[in-house]
Amino acid sequence: MELRKRIIEIRERAGLLPSEFARAIGVSHAFVSFIEKGEKGGKPVVVSDHVFSTICRKFGCSFQWLKYGEDCQIHSTARERLIDLIWMLPDKRIEELIEQIEEHSKLQLSSVAKLRVV
C-alpha cells in the first residue's frame, strides 16, 4: 500500500477531515493534501521522520508500517513496539542509547572475564 493510502486510512479511521488531521499532527492542511495526493508539483512529497513519529504517537500505528509499508500495523509483541519506539527517537538519542548499551556490554564482559580468572 502506498504512503498516501496509509495516511488516508489513518485519517479516516480517526474520523478526521484533512484540515483536522493536519492540525492534530502540526502541519498545514496543504501539506496533508500533498501527502494524500502523493505529490507536490509533479514531485514526490518528502515527509520527515518527525511527522511520521507524531502520527504514530497520536494515532497508535507502527512507524515501520507507516513509513515503509512493512510489518503489520498493529504491534503484536513488546519487541515490535520497542523497535517502533526506537525508530521514533531523534538520531542523537539513538546514538546515546547505543553508547550506553555498548558500555553496559563492556562492563558485563569484564565481570565475566574476572569470574573466569578466579
Secondary structure as GFF3:
##gff-version 3
##sequence-region A 1 118
A	DSSP	alpha_helix	3	13	.	.	.	ID=ss1
A	DSSP	alpha_helix	18	25	.	.	.	ID=ss2
A	DSSP	alpha_helix	29	37	.	.	.	ID=ss3
A	DSSP	alpha_helix	49	59	.	.	.	ID=ss4
A	DSSP	alpha_helix	63	68	.	.	.	ID=ss5
A	DSSP	alpha_helix	78	87	.	.	.	ID=ss6
A	DSSP	alpha_helix	91	117	.	.	.	ID=ss7
###
